[in-house]
Amino acid sequence: MDVQEMYESLLKGYQQIVFDDLTPKLALYHSLYKKYEENNEVFLDKAGIFAYVIQSLEVDTLLLMAKLLDGKRSDRNILKFIAFSDSNRLAISWKNGNIPAELITKHKELIAEKQEIINRITVRRDKFLAHSDKQYFLNRDKLDEDFPVSIDDLIGVVQCFQRILTDHSFGLMSGGRASYEGFFYIAVDNLLNKIMYPEHFKWPCSTPDKTL
C-alpha cells in the first residue's frame, strides 16, 4: 500500500469511528444525562434502568476517545494521523494540490488547545476504566476531583476530531461526512418524555359508533 492509499484508508477509517461510532454514543450519553439532570427523581422512578445505560455509554465513550488520543501506545490514532499527514504532505494528492502546511499547523494547534483535557481522559482510562489503580478504583469521587472531565469537554474534543477529518475530506474529495447527533437528541427526548411523563401522551378514546 503506497502513501496515498494509506492516507485515504486511514481517513476513511477514522471517519467511520468518529462519525458512525463515537459521535452517536456521545450524543446518546449527553442526551440521557441531560434528561437525568432535568428531574433526577422522576428519571430514577420511571426510567431508572437508563442510569446503567448512562454509565455504560460514559465508559465506552471515554475508552474510545482515549484510543484515538493516545499517541504513545499505538500507531492508529488521530495524533499519529496528523503526524503521518505532515510527514507525507507532499506525497499526498488532494483535488487541488497537496495538503497545505498551514492546515497541518492549525490541526496541531487544535489538539494543543485540548491537551489538558486529553491528558485527563487518558489518565482516567489508565487509573480507573482499564486498570484498577489503588488510589482511585474504589474512590470515584477522588478521580473526579483530581481528573475532572465534563460532557462539554468530551463534546469539544469530538468536535475537534470532526473538524480535522472534515478538513482532510474536503481537501481530498470536496465533501465531508454528515453528523447526525441531532437525531439522537430528539429520539432520546421523545422516548424519555413518554416514559417519564406518560400522562402528557394519553389520547382520548374515540367515541363508539352507536348507529350499529
Backbone bond lengths (Angstrom), bond angles and torsions (degrees), N, CA, C in turn:
res aa  C-N    CA-C-N  psi(-1)  N-CA   C-N-CA  omega(-1)  CA-C   N-CA-C  phi
1 M - - - 1.463 - - 1.530 109.02 -
2 D 1.342 117.00 122.75 1.460 119.36 -179.02 1.534 110.42 -81.18
3 V 1.329 115.67 178.98 1.464 121.15 -174.88 1.528 111.45 -60.11
4 Q 1.328 117.10 -44.53 1.461 121.10 -178.47 1.527 110.81 -62.13
5 E 1.322 116.06 -45.79 1.468 119.97 -179.84 1.522 110.80 -64.87
6 M 1.315 116.65 -40.77 1.462 120.40 178.40 1.528 110.81 -62.96
7 Y 1.314 116.64 -44.54 1.467 121.33 179.28 1.523 110.88 -59.34
8 E 1.315 116.92 -48.72 1.465 120.69 -178.17 1.528 111.19 -66.11
9 S 1.329 116.77 -36.96 1.458 120.56 177.73 1.522 111.14 -65.95
10 L 1.327 116.50 -43.50 1.463 120.60 178.37 1.522 111.21 -63.44
11 L 1.318 116.55 -44.91 1.462 120.52 -179.60 1.524 110.85 -60.26
12 K 1.318 116.48 -46.29 1.459 120.26 179.52 1.525 111.09 -62.03
13 G 1.328 116.41 -42.73 1.460 120.02 -179.58 1.511 113.12 -64.05
14 Y 1.329 117.08 -44.31 1.465 120.08 179.47 1.524 111.51 -68.11
15 Q 1.314 117.30 -34.50 1.461 119.77 175.92 1.525 110.93 -62.53
16 Q 1.310 116.69 -42.79 1.464 120.13 178.90 1.521 110.87 -62.18
17 I 1.327 116.47 -43.94 1.465 119.60 -179.46 1.523 111.22 -65.32
18 V 1.325 116.92 -46.97 1.466 120.79 -174.03 1.521 111.87 -74.02
19 F 1.335 117.34 -46.28 1.466 119.98 -173.59 1.531 113.08 -87.08
20 D 1.328 118.06 -30.92 1.463 120.55 -175.60 1.521 113.86 -99.08
21 D 1.320 117.16 -17.79 1.461 120.34 -176.22 1.529 111.54 -120.61
22 L 1.319 116.82 -61.72 1.465 120.75 -174.39 1.525 112.76 -66.17
23 T 1.321 117.04 -49.17 1.472 120.22 -176.46 1.530 112.50 -60.96
24 P 1.339 120.17 -47.83 1.465 119.29 177.57 1.527 113.16 -61.47
25 K 1.334 117.26 -40.37 1.464 119.31 -179.41 1.521 111.19 -65.42
26 L 1.328 116.50 -41.40 1.461 119.23 178.62 1.520 110.65 -65.93
27 A 1.321 117.36 -38.53 1.470 120.44 178.00 1.520 111.18 -63.87
28 L 1.329 117.02 -41.56 1.468 120.61 177.49 1.527 110.51 -64.62
29 Y 1.323 116.48 -45.01 1.465 121.30 178.60 1.525 110.66 -59.27
30 H 1.330 116.40 -48.11 1.458 120.94 -178.04 1.524 111.62 -64.41
31 S 1.329 116.70 -45.53 1.465 119.55 -176.19 1.530 111.40 -67.72
32 L 1.324 117.91 -38.33 1.462 120.82 176.75 1.526 111.06 -66.57
33 Y 1.325 116.27 -42.33 1.459 119.97 -179.14 1.532 111.33 -66.51
34 K 1.331 116.37 -38.39 1.469 120.03 176.50 1.518 110.44 -60.35
35 K 1.316 116.12 -41.55 1.464 120.01 -179.35 1.528 110.31 -66.08
36 Y 1.311 116.41 -37.64 1.464 120.87 176.85 1.530 110.19 -63.96
37 E 1.328 116.84 -43.30 1.463 120.50 -178.34 1.520 112.25 -66.95
38 E 1.327 117.70 -32.11 1.464 121.30 -178.77 1.515 111.53 -61.27
39 N 1.327 117.02 -41.90 1.469 120.90 -179.41 1.526 107.80 -159.17
40 N 1.342 115.48 83.27 1.467 118.10 -173.12 1.523 113.38 -67.16
41 E 1.329 118.13 -27.64 1.470 119.62 179.34 1.522 110.90 -66.84
42 V 1.328 116.39 -47.48 1.463 120.00 178.87 1.531 109.96 -67.03
43 F 1.315 115.92 -39.69 1.464 120.49 179.88 1.529 110.16 -58.60
44 L 1.337 116.94 -49.87 1.462 120.55 -177.44 1.528 111.50 -68.85
45 D 1.320 116.56 -31.60 1.465 120.07 -179.66 1.527 112.12 -74.36
46 K 1.319 116.68 -44.03 1.464 120.47 -173.48 1.531 113.55 -99.11
47 A 1.342 116.14 -27.15 1.468 119.17 -174.24 1.523 110.76 -136.35
48 G 1.326 116.08 35.80 1.459 121.09 -173.93 1.515 114.47 -58.66
49 I 1.329 116.81 -30.24 1.464 119.55 -179.09 1.527 111.74 -60.64
50 F 1.336 116.43 -25.94 1.463 119.83 -179.60 1.530 112.14 -72.14
51 A 1.337 117.65 -13.27 1.460 119.52 175.59 1.530 110.08 -62.53
52 Y 1.333 115.96 -35.87 1.467 120.08 178.16 1.532 110.80 -73.31
53 V 1.305 116.19 -31.43 1.466 119.75 175.59 1.528 109.64 -65.68
54 I 1.343 116.52 -40.38 1.467 120.79 178.00 1.525 110.01 -59.80
55 Q 1.327 116.42 -46.15 1.462 119.97 -179.69 1.528 111.16 -62.38
56 S 1.313 116.81 -42.88 1.468 120.73 -179.26 1.523 111.32 -65.09
57 L 1.333 116.47 -42.06 1.463 120.07 178.83 1.525 111.51 -66.19
58 E 1.327 116.59 -36.71 1.464 119.90 177.59 1.528 110.64 -61.19
59 V 1.337 116.23 -48.14 1.466 120.80 -179.08 1.522 110.56 -63.36
60 D 1.327 116.39 -47.50 1.464 120.33 -177.71 1.524 111.30 -62.87
61 T 1.330 116.26 -42.45 1.465 120.69 -179.80 1.526 111.42 -64.18
62 L 1.319 117.25 -46.19 1.459 120.83 -178.90 1.526 111.68 -65.42
63 L 1.330 117.41 -40.39 1.463 120.22 179.61 1.528 110.90 -64.79
64 L 1.323 116.06 -42.42 1.466 119.51 -179.85 1.524 110.61 -66.74
65 M 1.317 116.86 -40.65 1.467 119.90 178.68 1.524 110.55 -65.16
66 A 1.337 116.85 -39.76 1.457 119.84 178.79 1.523 111.05 -61.95
67 K 1.329 117.44 -38.20 1.461 120.55 177.12 1.528 110.88 -62.28
68 L 1.311 116.26 -39.94 1.467 120.46 -178.18 1.530 112.53 -75.00
69 L 1.320 116.66 -12.28 1.464 120.17 -173.92 1.521 114.00 -113.05
70 D 1.313 117.35 -10.86 1.462 120.08 -172.96 1.517 110.07 -86.76
71 G 1.330 116.02 92.56 1.456 120.81 -175.93 1.507 114.94 -75.79
72 K 1.320 118.56 -11.15 1.461 121.02 -175.72 1.523 112.94 -93.87
73 R 1.321 118.07 -24.98 1.462 119.91 -171.05 1.519 113.89 -101.08
74 S 1.311 117.40 -13.46 1.458 119.12 -174.52 1.517 110.55 -148.94
75 D 1.326 115.13 154.19 1.468 120.34 174.28 1.523 111.12 -90.60
76 R 1.328 118.02 0.03 1.455 121.66 -176.15 1.523 109.40 -115.69
77 N 1.311 116.56 82.27 1.455 121.38 176.30 1.521 108.57 -157.71
78 I 1.310 116.63 169.52 1.462 121.80 -175.53 1.528 111.23 -62.47
79 L 1.310 117.30 -38.03 1.459 120.31 -179.08 1.527 111.06 -63.28
80 K 1.329 115.99 -43.24 1.465 119.83 178.88 1.528 111.10 -70.03
81 F 1.343 117.13 -30.00 1.461 120.24 176.74 1.533 110.40 -64.95
82 I 1.325 116.36 -42.22 1.474 120.05 176.96 1.526 110.00 -62.89
83 A 1.341 116.86 -43.31 1.463 120.83 179.88 1.526 111.12 -64.81
84 F 1.330 116.77 -40.47 1.471 121.03 178.24 1.527 110.10 -63.27
85 S 1.312 116.82 -44.45 1.471 121.21 179.40 1.517 111.00 -63.37
86 D 1.327 116.16 -35.91 1.464 120.78 179.95 1.526 111.00 -68.93
87 S 1.324 116.56 -50.42 1.466 120.31 -175.78 1.527 112.65 -69.48
88 N 1.338 117.11 -21.82 1.472 120.89 -179.48 1.531 111.99 -114.70
89 R 1.321 115.57 21.28 1.464 121.10 -172.68 1.528 112.62 -53.54
90 L 1.297 117.69 -43.42 1.471 120.80 -175.51 1.524 112.42 -82.14
91 A 1.319 117.11 -11.05 1.467 120.86 177.95 1.526 111.79 -96.32
92 I 1.332 116.58 -7.91 1.469 121.48 -179.48 1.525 108.59 -100.20
93 S 1.314 115.79 128.48 1.465 121.11 -177.74 1.516 110.84 -100.66
94 W 1.321 115.51 124.66 1.454 121.99 169.34 1.524 108.11 -97.59
95 K 1.314 115.64 179.06 1.471 118.66 -179.48 1.521 111.53 -62.93
96 N 1.322 115.78 -32.21 1.467 119.53 -179.14 1.523 110.18 -127.05
97 G 1.321 116.72 63.30 1.457 120.70 176.41 1.510 112.95 103.28
98 N 1.329 115.29 -148.45 1.462 122.06 -177.61 1.522 110.57 -105.66
99 I 1.317 115.34 174.24 1.466 120.04 178.26 1.529 109.09 -66.89
100 P 1.327 118.67 124.15 1.465 120.30 179.79 1.533 111.75 -65.14
101 A 1.304 116.45 136.32 1.468 121.19 -180.00 1.527 111.05 -59.99
102 E 1.337 115.97 -36.88 1.463 118.86 -178.59 1.524 112.28 -66.94
103 L 1.343 117.06 -26.66 1.462 119.51 177.42 1.530 110.44 -70.36
104 I 1.317 116.77 -42.57 1.456 120.40 176.43 1.526 110.28 -59.71
105 T 1.325 115.77 -41.66 1.464 120.42 177.72 1.520 110.76 -60.91
106 K 1.320 116.13 -43.14 1.466 120.53 179.54 1.524 110.83 -62.02
107 H 1.335 116.57 -41.56 1.464 120.10 -179.18 1.531 111.28 -66.35
108 K 1.326 116.26 -38.83 1.464 119.15 176.51 1.523 110.77 -64.44
109 E 1.318 117.02 -36.13 1.468 120.79 178.25 1.536 110.75 -68.20
110 L 1.334 116.69 -37.66 1.460 120.00 177.59 1.520 110.93 -61.42
111 I 1.319 115.97 -43.22 1.452 120.19 178.35 1.533 110.40 -66.54
112 A 1.326 116.71 -41.79 1.465 121.01 -179.64 1.527 111.07 -60.53
113 E 1.330 116.60 -36.60 1.465 120.75 179.09 1.528 111.59 -64.29
114 K 1.316 116.33 -27.21 1.471 121.51 -178.65 1.527 112.14 -100.51
115 Q 1.332 117.89 7.78 1.460 120.38 -170.81 1.519 113.12 -60.36
116 E 1.323 117.26 -40.04 1.466 119.50 179.86 1.523 111.04 -62.34
117 I 1.318 116.78 -42.70 1.464 120.91 177.77 1.526 109.95 -66.61
118 I 1.327 116.80 -41.85 1.461 121.40 178.56 1.529 110.23 -57.56
119 N 1.313 116.53 -44.45 1.467 120.70 179.44 1.521 111.05 -60.67
120 R 1.329 116.60 -41.71 1.467 119.53 -178.78 1.524 111.11 -68.24
121 I 1.321 117.10 -36.75 1.470 120.44 178.14 1.520 110.74 -62.97
122 T 1.322 116.96 -46.63 1.464 119.69 -178.00 1.527 111.77 -69.77
123 V 1.330 117.05 -33.45 1.463 119.77 176.46 1.523 110.22 -66.16
124 R 1.314 117.80 -41.84 1.467 120.95 178.39 1.524 110.12 -61.73
125 R 1.325 116.59 -38.36 1.457 119.83 176.13 1.531 110.82 -61.93
126 D 1.326 115.94 -45.79 1.462 120.44 -174.12 1.525 112.98 -73.09
127 K 1.324 116.79 -35.63 1.463 119.82 -172.64 1.526 114.30 -97.35
128 F 1.340 116.82 -12.02 1.468 117.13 -175.73 1.530 113.12 -139.82
129 L 1.314 117.24 -50.88 1.458 120.01 -171.31 1.520 113.29 -75.00
130 A 1.323 116.49 -40.84 1.467 119.77 -177.06 1.524 112.85 -106.24
131 H 1.332 117.17 -17.83 1.464 121.21 -177.70 1.526 109.46 -138.60
132 S 1.308 116.18 155.16 1.468 120.61 -177.29 1.528 110.22 -101.14
133 D 1.325 115.60 75.92 1.454 121.31 178.42 1.530 109.65 -62.06
134 K 1.335 116.92 133.17 1.463 120.61 -173.62 1.524 112.50 -65.43
135 Q 1.323 116.68 -23.37 1.465 119.55 -178.36 1.522 112.34 -84.76
136 Y 1.353 117.31 -27.94 1.461 119.36 -170.93 1.530 115.36 -120.25
137 F 1.315 118.20 -22.78 1.460 119.12 -171.16 1.529 112.48 -60.32
138 L 1.325 116.79 -37.76 1.461 120.73 178.82 1.522 112.35 -101.18
139 N 1.320 115.79 12.53 1.467 119.97 -178.91 1.528 108.95 -140.01
140 R 1.322 116.15 74.74 1.457 121.85 -177.74 1.526 111.87 -62.54
141 D 1.324 116.97 -33.09 1.466 119.76 -179.74 1.527 111.17 -62.26
142 K 1.323 117.03 -39.15 1.466 120.44 179.45 1.526 110.40 -68.93
143 L 1.332 116.57 -36.93 1.464 120.28 176.49 1.523 110.10 -61.01
144 D 1.333 116.24 -45.58 1.463 120.61 -179.88 1.528 111.65 -65.58
145 E 1.330 115.80 -31.95 1.470 120.08 179.34 1.526 111.50 -74.44
146 D 1.329 116.75 -41.99 1.464 120.84 -175.52 1.526 113.02 -82.07
147 F 1.346 116.92 -33.41 1.465 121.15 -176.75 1.533 109.87 -134.67
148 P 1.331 116.37 65.42 1.468 119.12 -176.57 1.522 111.94 -69.33
149 V 1.314 114.99 138.67 1.465 121.97 174.11 1.518 107.21 -138.67
150 S 1.318 116.99 115.64 1.464 121.09 -179.83 1.523 110.53 -91.65
151 I 1.321 115.88 165.77 1.458 119.94 176.42 1.530 109.86 -62.88
152 D 1.329 116.55 -37.15 1.466 119.31 177.12 1.528 111.44 -61.76
153 D 1.344 116.46 -35.93 1.466 120.07 175.71 1.531 110.27 -61.18
154 L 1.327 115.94 -45.60 1.472 120.75 -178.83 1.523 110.68 -63.88
155 I 1.316 116.11 -42.14 1.461 120.07 179.26 1.526 110.14 -61.33
156 G 1.332 116.56 -41.95 1.458 120.50 179.66 1.517 112.34 -61.58
157 V 1.325 117.29 -40.08 1.464 120.87 179.13 1.521 110.78 -68.84
158 V 1.323 117.17 -42.29 1.469 119.91 179.09 1.526 110.29 -64.29
159 Q 1.308 117.81 -40.46 1.463 120.29 176.76 1.526 111.04 -62.55
160 C 1.328 116.61 -33.48 1.462 121.30 174.81 1.530 109.95 -63.82
161 F 1.333 116.94 -46.01 1.469 121.16 175.08 1.526 110.83 -55.92
162 Q 1.329 115.36 -48.84 1.464 120.12 -176.39 1.526 111.03 -60.95
163 R 1.313 116.50 -41.81 1.473 119.83 -178.64 1.523 111.15 -64.56
164 I 1.332 116.87 -44.54 1.465 120.88 -179.39 1.518 110.41 -62.27
165 L 1.313 117.45 -48.43 1.465 121.11 -177.68 1.526 111.45 -67.80
166 T 1.322 116.69 -36.04 1.463 119.84 178.75 1.524 111.18 -68.02
167 D 1.326 117.31 -38.34 1.464 120.24 175.90 1.525 110.39 -58.75
168 H 1.311 116.49 -44.30 1.473 120.37 179.26 1.532 110.91 -67.34
169 S 1.319 116.14 -40.81 1.459 119.43 -178.55 1.522 111.66 -64.36
170 F 1.324 116.74 -43.11 1.467 119.88 179.52 1.528 110.99 -67.74
171 G 1.318 116.55 -36.00 1.452 118.60 177.68 1.521 112.46 -67.28
172 L 1.327 115.88 -37.35 1.463 120.47 -176.48 1.515 112.13 -78.58
173 M 1.333 116.11 -43.50 1.468 118.29 -172.07 1.528 114.20 -135.82
174 S 1.324 117.25 13.55 1.475 122.58 177.86 1.525 112.54 58.51
175 G 1.310 116.18 33.43 1.463 120.40 177.68 1.511 110.25 -163.22
176 G 1.328 115.64 155.53 1.460 119.77 -179.08 1.508 111.31 -131.63
177 R 1.321 115.30 175.06 1.454 121.37 179.14 1.520 110.52 -81.73
178 A 1.323 116.15 140.21 1.457 120.72 174.44 1.524 109.04 -80.32
179 S 1.318 115.79 147.32 1.459 121.10 178.18 1.527 108.54 -111.73
180 Y 1.330 116.03 127.63 1.464 120.32 -172.28 1.527 112.80 -110.95
181 E 1.327 117.43 27.42 1.457 117.85 -176.72 1.525 112.60 -62.62
182 G 1.347 117.52 -28.49 1.460 120.18 178.83 1.516 112.47 -58.58
183 F 1.318 116.61 -34.78 1.466 120.89 178.36 1.519 111.23 -60.70
184 F 1.339 116.55 -40.62 1.462 120.31 -177.18 1.525 111.22 -70.32
185 Y 1.331 117.13 -36.51 1.464 119.75 176.55 1.526 110.57 -61.78
186 I 1.314 116.68 -44.93 1.465 121.19 -179.26 1.524 110.88 -66.14
187 A 1.335 116.50 -43.94 1.462 120.71 -177.66 1.524 111.32 -63.82
188 V 1.332 116.82 -44.11 1.465 119.96 179.84 1.524 110.46 -66.81
189 D 1.311 117.29 -41.26 1.460 120.90 -179.88 1.529 110.57 -61.65
190 N 1.328 116.62 -45.39 1.471 120.46 179.49 1.527 111.25 -63.85
191 L 1.328 116.48 -44.00 1.462 120.44 -178.48 1.521 111.97 -63.50
192 L 1.335 116.40 -49.21 1.456 119.30 -175.96 1.526 112.40 -72.23
193 N 1.320 118.22 -30.24 1.467 119.65 174.69 1.528 110.33 -61.25
194 K 1.324 116.72 -39.69 1.469 120.62 179.61 1.525 111.73 -69.78
195 I 1.341 116.68 -32.47 1.454 120.57 179.50 1.528 111.30 -79.66
196 M 1.325 116.97 -42.34 1.462 121.09 -174.69 1.519 112.79 -82.33
197 Y 1.331 116.69 -31.74 1.470 120.52 -176.80 1.527 109.95 -130.28
198 P 1.327 117.23 61.92 1.473 119.66 -175.45 1.520 113.07 -62.63
199 E 1.334 116.74 -24.43 1.469 119.41 -178.48 1.524 111.54 -64.50
200 H 1.299 117.69 -21.99 1.471 120.72 179.97 1.525 112.23 -80.84
201 F 1.325 115.95 -7.28 1.465 119.09 -174.74 1.524 112.25 -121.04
202 K 1.338 117.58 17.78 1.454 121.21 177.92 1.519 109.57 -83.79
203 W 1.308 116.13 123.47 1.453 120.83 179.81 1.534 108.99 -98.99
204 P 1.316 118.01 136.51 1.471 119.78 179.28 1.514 111.50 -63.92
205 C 1.321 114.78 142.58 1.463 118.70 179.27 1.525 109.26 -68.11
206 S 1.280 115.87 145.90 1.461 119.62 178.10 1.520 109.81 -69.10
207 T 1.299 116.93 148.87 1.456 122.78 -179.27 1.518 109.99 -69.87
208 P 1.334 117.34 126.07 1.474 119.18 -179.06 1.527 111.60 -59.02
209 D 1.291 114.99 146.68 1.464 120.65 178.25 1.524 109.02 -80.09
210 K 1.341 117.79 109.75 1.463 122.77 -176.03 1.512 112.77 -90.04
211 T 1.315 115.99 4.37 1.457 117.64 -177.93 1.528 112.24 -83.20
212 L 1.343 117.68 -10.46 1.460 120.79 -178.04 1.522 110.52 -78.06
